[in-house]
């Protein structure tokens, strides 16, 4: 159950980042409020998951989901530049997170 919370927290982190961009430096109210709601939810879920998971691995998974998800959606939906180097770097993040989990970083 704790890993499900980490995954959900990572997805809320992606939503938080996309709202941050859409808020235009917090000048647009709906995405600014969305940012706050998604941030509090993401940190809350992660905090709850950390009651039973190793902090380093859980945090790495959370950050990895946020980074890869935000970068992928940025490229797919928001018109961010796509390159082989970016895709390779995202693959490295995914491989690193998987490696941490295989090394026995969770319960």
C-alpha positions as CSV (number, residue, x, y, z in Angstrom):
1,X,0.0,0.0,0.0
2,X,2.8,2.4,0.8
3,X,4.2,2.1,-2.7
4,X,0.9,2.9,-4.2
5,X,0.9,6.1,-2.1
6,X,4.4,7.0,-3.4
7,X,3.2,6.5,-7.0
8,X,0.1,8.6,-6.4
9,X,2.3,11.3,-4.8
10,X,4.6,11.3,-7.8
11,X,1.6,11.7,-10.1
12,X,0.4,14.6,-8.0
13,X,3.9,16.1,-8.3
14,X,3.5,16.0,-12.1
15,X,0.2,17.9,-11.8
16,X,1.8,20.3,-9.4
17,X,4.6,21.1,-11.9
18,X,2.2,21.5,-14.8
19,X,0.1,23.9,-12.7
20,X,3.2,25.9,-11.8
21,X,4.0,26.5,-15.4
22,X,0.3,27.3,-16.2
23,X,0.1,29.7,-13.3
24,X,2.5,32.2,-15.1
25,X,4.4,33.1,-12.0
26,X,1.2,32.8,-9.9
27,X,-0.6,35.5,-11.8
28,X,-3.3,33.0,-13.0
29,X,-5.6,32.0,-10.1
30,X,-7.0,28.5,-11.1
31,X,-3.6,26.9,-11.8
32,X,-2.1,28.7,-8.8
33,X,-4.7,27.1,-6.6
34,X,-4.2,23.8,-8.4
35,X,-0.5,24.0,-7.7
36,X,-1.1,24.5,-4.0
37,X,-3.7,21.6,-3.8
38,X,-1.5,19.2,-5.7
39,X,1.6,20.1,-3.8
40,X,0.0,19.6,-0.4
41,X,-1.6,16.3,-1.6
42,X,1.7,15.1,-3.0
43,X,3.7,15.8,0.1
44,X,1.0,14.4,2.3
45,X,0.9,11.1,0.4
46,X,4.7,10.9,0.4
47,X,4.8,11.6,4.1
48,X,2.3,8.9,4.9
49,X,4.2,6.4,2.8
50,X,7.5,7.2,4.5
51,X,6.1,5.7,7.7
52,X,6.9,2.3,6.4
53,X,9.4,2.8,3.5
54,X,13.1,3.7,3.4
55,X,13.3,7.5,2.8
56,X,16.0,7.4,0.2
57,X,14.4,4.9,-2.1
58,X,10.8,6.2,-1.7
59,X,12.0,9.8,-2.3
60,X,13.9,8.7,-5.4
61,X,10.8,7.0,-6.8
62,X,8.7,10.1,-6.1
63,X,11.2,12.4,-7.7
64,X,11.7,10.1,-10.6
65,X,8.0,9.9,-11.3
66,X,7.7,13.7,-11.0
67,X,10.8,14.3,-13.2
68,X,10.0,11.8,-15.9
69,X,6.3,12.5,-15.9
70,X,6.7,16.2,-16.1
71,X,9.4,16.1,-18.8
72,X,7.4,13.6,-20.9
73,X,4.2,15.6,-20.7
74,X,6.1,18.8,-21.4
75,X,7.4,17.3,-24.6
76,X,4.1,15.6,-25.5
77,X,1.6,18.2,-24.6
78,X,3.2,21.5,-23.9
79,X,5.5,21.8,-26.8
80,X,8.9,21.4,-25.0
81,X,11.8,20.5,-27.2
82,X,12.3,16.8,-27.9
83,X,15.7,15.2,-28.4
84,X,17.4,11.9,-28.2
85,X,19.6,13.2,-25.4
86,X,16.5,14.2,-23.4
87,X,14.9,10.8,-23.9
88,X,18.1,9.0,-23.0
89,X,18.4,11.1,-19.8
90,X,14.9,10.2,-18.8
91,X,15.7,6.5,-19.5
92,X,18.7,6.9,-17.2
93,X,16.4,8.3,-14.4
94,X,14.0,5.3,-14.8
95,X,16.9,2.8,-14.8
96,X,18.4,4.5,-11.6
97,X,15.0,4.3,-9.8
98,X,14.6,0.6,-10.8
99,X,18.2,-0.1,-9.6
100,X,17.5,1.5,-6.2
101,X,14.4,-0.7,-5.8
102,X,16.3,-3.8,-6.9
103,X,19.0,-3.0,-4.3
104,X,16.5,-3.6,-1.6
105,X,15.5,0.0,-0.7
106,X,11.9,-0.6,0.3
107,X,9.8,-2.8,2.6
